[in-house]
Amino acid sequence: LNYIDIPIQHCNKEIVRNMYRGGDEQSLRELFAKLRREIPGVVLRTTLITGFPGETEEQFSELAEFVNDIKFERLGCLAYSAEEDTPAAEMPDQVDEGERQRRAAIITGEQEIRMGEYYAGMVGNTYEVVCEGFDRYSDMYFGRSMHFAPEIDGMIYFTSTKEKRPVIGDFINVKITDVLENNLLGEQV
């Protein structure tokens, strides 16, 4: 599958080092550029943490700019939470809870805009979808294309004619007709 999940947590070298991780903004930019160049249609997912101890407003801005430049197809962002008996919980310069949440909300809000654009670009296209079941409330089948990770990324809901009824596990072609929140709507073709 052309779906790669790389949980970078942050791009600032100092913050990444304090998290006991490797890499920096430049190496991450090179990695994501290489993946996009060498894997046509790749879907990139990452996970971020805002408000890690010592994160300055400038470091947060660096992260926000990085995320806007890379344009991840999928992204989760959490506000740092001090876990008992961890080195980070004992670090100086703990960021205020409200500020941590504000920063996470900014990243998440920007990602929702990108997701809307990403989904809008899928309308009118046909994708291979694995049928996972039938939803009796919507009277539609549902499943996933390679663009959707289970339990994380939403679903593709689709209609089917009586002659073409899929069964769970069937791979079928679905033409996307609309977007509904974090899900796509379509019809079997």
Summary of the structure (lengths in Angstrom):
residues: 189
radius of gyration: 19.5
end to end distance: 22.0
largest distance: 65.0
contacts: 536
relative contact order: 0.13
helix: 35%
strand: 28%
